[in-house]
Amino acid sequence: MVYDNFILILVYWYNDYLISISYGGIRSLEKPKEATILPLMFILKPTQFGPSESHQLNLLWQQERVWVMDNHRAAMWCWFQALDRSKKYHYLHIDAHYDALAGAVKDFRECQIHLSDITLDHYLKLTSSAGKQSLIRWDNYHPILFECYSDMIEKAYFCTHHMGRNGCAEYIKTWESSDLIREINRHETDGSNWILNIDIDFFFTVGDPKLDLFSEEYVAEFSKWVQKKKEQGAIITFALSPECSGGWERAIAFLQKHFSFLSFQL
């Protein structure tokens, strides 16, 4: 094994990876047929817990192929940091809203960009042709996905509370929340590549006060399936949606409690 002149102090196994610590820092020495460890870090750390609305982004955190953000505005950028364009994916959107407002596709195509090649800052600064608003918001990215990247989506499933306009109905199959557990269990070991796009607001009532909408058993079953998909290599994006989930504190607490296989901390 080649150490590139590193002075090794400690070598040990961590989660099936061999980690070496030296005066030069921490270096991953991969086992055969294993991928490189991806970081656990804040890409965008909140300086304050402000409003999210449709065009702001306060938080973006990454653990391997999982991202947590305050809204799904950055979700599409995250997927393209991890996906393999030579493969096809099954896509599942779990959210109170469709996030499918039409109108941004033409402007996006005119940008002539590849999402895997641009920085997050570049992505967030894309503007509409009118130049007055962000091009990609949390409520309009799905038509871009399905019209500009249809070659990579094999099947798409939406389970929502039917809020907002559905500008991509022709591309998706709808699951009702009452059928979600049965449907996901049909795909537990299907061998497909998955992108999971999950918004915490799905689990709360629409009106105020925000109440838990589903039983502990329902949420636990869904979380168990998500964890299995994560272990199988799924790309996963979580949105906290504090305005629709009872506030920052409650949304964060829900994520930490029910998706505890993540190491998300603020």
C-alpha positions in Angstrom: 0.0 0.0 0.0 1.3 3.5 -0.9 1.3 6.2 1.8 2.9 9.0 -0.3 5.5 9.8 2.4 2.8 10.4 5.1 4.0 9.8 8.6 1.2 7.6 10.0 0.2 8.0 13.7 -2.9 5.8 13.7 -4.7 3.5 11.3 -8.1 2.1 12.0 -11.4 0.9 10.5 -14.4 3.1 10.5 -17.7 2.1 8.9 -15.9 -0.4 6.6 -13.3 2.2 5.6 -9.6 2.2 6.6 -8.8 5.7 7.9 -5.2 6.9 8.4 -4.4 9.9 10.5 -1.1 11.7 9.9 0.6 15.0 10.3 -1.0 15.9 6.9 -4.5 15.3 8.1 -7.1 12.5 7.7 -6.8 10.4 4.6 -9.2 7.6 3.5 -7.6 4.4 2.2 -10.4 2.7 0.5 -11.1 -1.0 0.7 -11.4 -2.7 -2.7 -14.7 -1.9 -4.5 -15.7 0.8 -2.0 -16.4 4.4 -2.8 -14.6 7.3 -1.2 -16.0 8.7 2.0 -18.0 11.8 1.4 -18.0 14.6 3.9 -20.3 15.4 6.8 -20.5 19.1 6.7 -22.3 22.4 6.3 -22.2 23.7 2.8 -24.2 26.6 3.9 -24.4 27.1 7.7 -27.2 29.4 9.0 -26.2 32.6 10.7 -29.8 33.1 11.7 -33.0 31.1 11.3 -34.8 33.4 9.0 -37.7 32.8 6.6 -37.3 30.5 3.7 -40.1 31.6 1.4 -39.7 30.7 -2.3 -36.3 32.1 -3.1 -34.2 32.1 0.1 -31.9 29.4 1.4 -30.6 29.5 5.0 -29.1 26.0 5.4 -27.5 23.2 3.4 -25.9 20.3 5.2 -24.4 17.1 3.7 -23.8 13.6 4.9 -22.5 11.3 2.2 -25.3 11.2 -0.4 -27.9 12.9 1.8 -28.5 16.6 2.0 -30.7 18.6 4.5 -31.9 22.1 3.7 -34.6 24.5 4.9 -36.4 24.3 1.5 -36.0 22.3 -1.6 -34.7 25.1 -3.7 -31.2 23.6 -3.8 -32.4 20.0 -4.2 -31.7 19.7 -7.9 -28.2 21.0 -7.5 -27.5 18.4 -4.8 -28.7 15.5 -7.0 -26.3 16.4 -9.7 -23.4 16.4 -7.3 -23.9 12.6 -6.8 -25.8 11.1 -9.6 -24.4 9.1 -12.6 -25.7 10.5 -15.8 -25.1 7.2 -17.5 -27.8 5.6 -15.2 -31.6 6.0 -14.9 -33.3 6.7 -11.6 -36.6 6.1 -9.9 -37.7 9.4 -8.3 -39.9 9.8 -5.3 -41.2 13.2 -4.1 -42.7 13.3 -0.6 -44.1 16.7 0.2 -47.2 18.7 1.1 -46.7 20.6 -2.2 -46.1 19.6 -5.8 -43.2 22.0 -6.2 -44.2 22.0 -9.9 -45.0 25.5 -10.9 -44.5 25.9 -14.7 -42.7 28.7 -16.4 -39.0 28.4 -15.7 -38.0 25.7 -18.3 -37.4 28.1 -21.2 -35.1 30.4 -19.2 -33.3 27.4 -17.8 -32.5 26.0 -21.2 -31.3 29.3 -22.4 -28.7 29.3 -19.5 -27.0 26.4 -21.3 -25.5 25.1 -18.1 -24.7 21.6 -16.7 -25.8 21.4 -13.1 -22.9 19.1 -12.3 -20.4 21.7 -13.4 -21.6 24.8 -11.5 -21.2 25.9 -7.9 -24.0 26.2 -5.5 -23.5 30.0 -5.5 -23.8 30.1 -9.3 -27.0 27.9 -9.1 -28.6 30.1 -6.5 -27.8 33.3 -8.5 -29.5 32.1 -11.7 -32.2 34.6 -12.5 -35.3 34.7 -14.7 -35.2 36.4 -18.1 -36.9 39.4 -16.5 -34.0 39.5 -14.1 -36.2 40.3 -11.2 -36.4 36.9 -9.4 -34.5 33.7 -8.8 -34.8 31.3 -11.7 -35.0 28.1 -9.6 -37.2 28.3 -6.5 -38.6 25.6 -4.2 -41.9 25.7 -6.0 -40.8 25.4 -9.7 -37.9 22.9 -10.1 -39.9 19.8 -11.1 -40.8 20.9 -14.6 -37.1 21.6 -15.2 -36.2 18.1 -14.0 -38.7 16.3 -16.1 -38.4 18.4 -19.3 -34.7 18.9 -19.4 -33.5 15.7 -17.8 -36.2 13.2 -18.8 -33.5 10.8 -20.1 -32.3 10.1 -16.5 -35.7 9.6 -14.9 -37.1 6.1 -15.4 -40.1 6.4 -13.2 -41.4 9.2 -11.0 -43.8 9.0 -8.0 -45.4 11.9 -6.1 -47.0 11.5 -2.7 -48.3 15.0 -1.7 -51.3 16.8 -0.1 -52.0 18.2 -3.6 -51.0 21.7 -2.7 -50.0 24.2 -5.4 -50.1 23.7 -9.2 -49.0 20.5 -10.7 -47.2 21.5 -13.9 -45.7 18.0 -14.5 -48.7 15.7 -14.2 -47.9 13.9 -17.4 -44.6 12.7 -16.1 -45.6 11.3 -12.7 -47.6 8.6 -11.0 -49.5 9.8 -7.9 -49.5 7.9 -4.6 -52.0 8.9 -1.9 -50.6 9.1 1.6 -52.8 6.2 2.7 -51.1 4.0 0.1 -47.5 5.2 0.7 -46.3 2.4 3.0 -47.7 -0.3 0.8 -46.2 1.3 -2.3 -42.7 1.8 -0.9 -42.6 -1.8 0.4 -43.2 -3.0 -3.1 -39.9 -1.3 -4.0 -37.8 -2.3 -1.0 -35.4 -4.5 -2.8 -36.1 -3.7 -6.5 -32.4 -2.9 -7.3 -33.2 0.4 -8.9 -31.3 3.6 -8.4 -33.3 6.1 -6.4 -33.6 9.8 -5.8 -35.7 10.6 -2.7 -36.9 14.1 -2.2 -38.6 14.5 1.2 -40.1 17.5 2.8 -40.9 17.4 6.5 -44.1 19.4 6.0 -45.7 16.3 4.5 -45.9 14.9 8.1 -47.9 17.9 9.5 -51.4 19.2 9.1 -51.9 22.1 6.7 -53.7 24.5 9.0 -52.5 26.0 12.3 -51.6 24.7 14.7 -49.3 22.2 13.0 -50.2 18.8 14.3 -48.7 15.4 13.6 -50.6 14.0 10.7 -49.6 10.4 10.8 -49.0 7.7 13.5 -45.7 6.9 15.0 -45.8 3.5 13.3 -46.5 5.1 9.9 -43.5 7.5 10.2 -41.2 4.7 11.6 -42.1 2.4 8.7 -41.3 5.2 6.2 -38.1 6.1 7.9 -37.0 2.5 8.0 -37.5 2.3 4.2 -35.6 5.5 3.6 -32.7 4.2 5.7 -32.6 1.0 3.6 -32.5 3.0 0.4 -29.7 5.2 1.8 -27.7 2.0 2.5 -28.4 0.9 -1.0 -26.9 4.2 -2.4 -29.9 6.4 -2.9 -29.5 10.1 -3.3 -31.7 11.8 -0.7 -32.7 15.5 -0.1 -34.6 16.6 3.0 -36.4 19.9 3.4 -37.3 21.2 6.8 -39.9 23.8 5.5 -40.1 25.6 8.9 -43.0 27.8 7.8 -45.0 24.7 7.0 -43.8 22.5 9.8 -44.4 24.5 13.0 -41.2 26.4 13.0 -37.5 25.7 12.9 -37.3 24.0 16.3 -40.1 21.6 15.6 -39.0 20.7 12.1 -35.4 20.0 13.3 -36.7 18.0 16.2 -38.9 15.9 13.9 -36.0 15.1 11.5 -33.6 14.2 14.4 -36.2 12.0 16.1 -37.6 10.1 13.1 -34.6 10.0 10.8 -32.0 9.4 13.5 -29.8 7.4 11.2 -28.5 10.9 10.1 -26.0 12.7 12.2 -27.7 16.1 11.7 -26.9 18.6 14.4 -27.0 22.4 14.5 
